[in-house]
Amino acid sequence: MKVTLLKKDPKVYSANVYLVRGDWNAISDVNTLIDTGTNGFVVDEIETISTGVGKRRVEQVILTHEHFDHAGGLSKIKELYNPTVYAYTKLTGVDVKVRDRMKLKIGDREAIILHTPGHSNDSICIYCEEEQVLFSGDTPLNIKTPGGTYNQNYVNALEMITRLNIKTIYSGHDNPMTSNVKEILLNTLKNVRKSKIVL
């Protein structure tokens, strides 16, 4: 699996956008965009990347949640590539409403959709066990101190995430997390448990 963090428009606030491809750009691989960013700025870079002969450059889009900085560019991506679009809520342009533990192929690997409400009710993470990779969107996974208020559903999701084998986290805004991942997740859970939890 190849993961490319696409460049952002320096003039516009936008989330990270990831293009996931198979290692060999095989016909059976599914070129997948995780989030679209705010305005379709990523299209120019997508057009320069080798995505396989006889294949659409973007065959599917998975939205980590509906906020504009993650999903605002969807209409442009749909217009250019006509991908199948997956999301937890049925926004305009979404073709398939995902559910927790649903399996999807991304690139050349199987991934699992994990419903992780907290940042928003429709937040999801995308987990590839074989690569030990998690695409986390805006799900908070690096909380350094106790404090604040958290929903019990988020705590449950966080407990589940800490049980996964994860080497790399591709987040919605930060640089990829590639070291001390387990320690960071467990510390986050500890700090959340010391904070106010609401039902």
C-alpha positions in Angstrom: 0.0 0.0 0.0 1.3 3.4 -1.0 0.0 6.5 0.9 0.6 10.0 -0.5 -0.1 13.1 1.6 -1.3 15.6 -1.0 -0.3 19.2 -0.8 -2.7 21.8 0.6 -3.8 25.1 -0.8 -1.6 27.6 1.2 -4.4 30.2 1.0 -7.2 28.1 2.4 -7.7 26.2 5.7 -8.0 22.5 4.7 -7.6 19.1 6.2 -5.0 16.6 5.1 -5.9 14.6 2.0 -4.4 11.1 1.4 -4.3 9.2 -1.9 -4.0 5.5 -1.2 -2.8 3.2 -4.0 -1.6 -0.4 -4.3 2.1 -1.1 -4.4 2.0 -2.1 -8.1 -0.9 0.0 -9.4 -2.6 -3.3 -10.4 -6.0 -3.3 -12.1 -7.6 -4.9 -9.0 -6.2 -2.1 -6.7 -8.7 0.6 -5.6 -7.3 4.1 -5.9 -8.8 5.7 -2.8 -8.9 9.3 -1.6 -9.3 9.8 2.1 -11.1 13.1 2.5 -11.1 15.8 -0.2 -9.9 19.0 1.5 -11.8 22.2 1.2 -11.8 23.2 -2.4 -10.4 20.6 -4.8 -6.9 22.0 -4.7 -5.4 18.4 -4.7 -6.6 17.7 -8.2 -3.5 19.2 -9.9 -1.2 16.9 -7.9 -3.4 13.8 -8.4 -3.1 14.4 -12.1 0.7 14.0 -11.8 0.7 10.8 -9.8 1.0 7.3 -11.4 -2.3 5.6 -10.5 -2.2 2.7 -13.0 -2.9 2.2 -16.7 -6.6 1.9 -17.6 -7.7 3.0 -14.2 -9.5 6.0 -12.8 -7.1 8.2 -10.8 -9.7 8.2 -7.9 -12.0 5.2 -7.8 -13.4 5.8 -4.3 -13.5 8.5 -1.7 -13.9 7.9 2.0 -14.9 10.9 4.1 -13.8 10.8 7.8 -16.6 13.2 8.6 -18.7 15.9 7.0 -16.9 19.1 8.1 -16.1 21.4 5.2 -12.3 21.3 5.5 -12.6 17.5 4.9 -15.5 17.3 2.5 -15.7 20.7 0.8 -13.9 19.6 -2.3 -16.1 16.5 -2.9 -18.2 18.1 -5.8 -15.0 18.8 -7.8 -13.7 15.3 -7.2 -17.0 13.7 -8.2 -17.2 15.9 -11.3 -13.7 14.9 -12.5 -13.4 11.2 -11.5 -16.9 10.0 -10.6 -15.8 7.9 -7.7 -17.9 5.9 -5.3 -18.2 8.0 -2.1 -18.4 6.5 1.4 -19.3 8.4 4.6 -21.1 7.8 7.9 -23.7 10.4 7.0 -25.5 10.8 3.7 -24.2 14.2 2.5 -24.9 15.4 -1.0 -22.6 13.4 -3.2 -22.3 10.4 -0.8 -23.2 7.1 -2.5 -22.8 4.6 0.4 -23.5 5.2 4.1 -20.8 3.2 6.0 -21.4 1.3 9.2 -19.1 0.4 12.1 -16.8 -2.5 11.2 -17.7 -2.4 7.5 -14.8 -3.7 5.3 -13.5 -1.8 2.2 -10.6 -2.3 0.0 -8.2 0.6 -0.2 -5.3 0.4 -2.6 -4.3 -3.3 -2.4 -5.3 -3.9 1.2 -8.5 -4.5 3.2 -9.5 -1.8 5.7 -12.1 -1.6 8.4 -14.3 1.4 9.1 -14.5 2.3 12.8 -17.2 4.7 14.0 -15.4 7.0 16.4 -17.8 9.7 17.6 -16.2 12.5 19.6 -15.0 15.3 17.3 -18.4 14.9 15.5 -21.2 12.3 15.6 -20.3 11.0 12.1 -16.5 10.7 12.7 -14.8 7.5 11.5 -11.3 6.1 11.4 -10.1 3.7 8.7 -7.9 0.9 9.9 -5.7 -1.4 7.8 -4.5 -4.3 10.1 -2.1 -5.7 7.6 -0.2 -2.4 7.3 -0.9 -1.4 11.0 -2.1 1.9 9.7 -4.9 4.1 11.0 -6.4 7.1 9.2 -7.9 9.1 12.0 -9.5 12.1 10.5 -10.1 14.5 13.4 -10.6 11.9 16.1 -8.5 13.2 19.0 -5.7 10.7 19.6 -2.9 12.8 21.1 -4.3 14.4 24.2 -1.4 15.4 26.4 -3.1 16.5 29.6 -6.4 15.8 31.5 -9.2 18.3 31.4 -12.1 19.2 29.2 -15.3 17.1 28.6 -15.6 14.0 26.6 -18.6 11.8 25.5 -18.7 8.2 26.7 -19.0 7.0 23.1 -15.7 8.7 22.3 -14.1 7.0 25.4 -15.4 3.6 24.2 -14.0 4.2 20.7 -10.6 5.3 22.2 -10.5 2.2 24.3 -11.1 0.1 21.2 -8.4 2.0 19.2 -5.8 1.4 22.0 -6.3 -2.4 21.5 -5.3 -2.3 17.8 -1.8 -2.9 16.5 -1.0 0.6 15.0 2.4 1.7 13.8 1.4 4.8 11.8 -1.5 7.3 12.3 -2.4 9.5 9.4 -4.4 12.3 11.0 -6.7 15.0 9.6 -4.3 17.9 10.2 -1.0 16.9 11.8 2.0 15.2 10.4 1.9 11.4 10.3 2.6 9.8 13.7 5.2 7.1 13.3 6.9 6.7 16.6 5.7 5.8 20.2 2.2 5.4 18.8 1.0 2.9 21.4 2.4 5.0 24.2 0.7 8.1 22.9 -2.6 6.4 22.5 -2.5 4.9 26.1 -1.5 8.3 27.5 -4.4 9.9 25.6 -6.8 7.3 27.1 -5.4 7.9 30.6 -5.8 11.7 30.3 -9.4 11.3 28.9 -10.3 9.0 31.8 -9.1 11.7 34.3 -11.4 14.3 32.5 -15.1 14.9 32.7 -17.1 12.1 30.9 -20.7 12.7 29.9 -23.3 10.3 28.5 
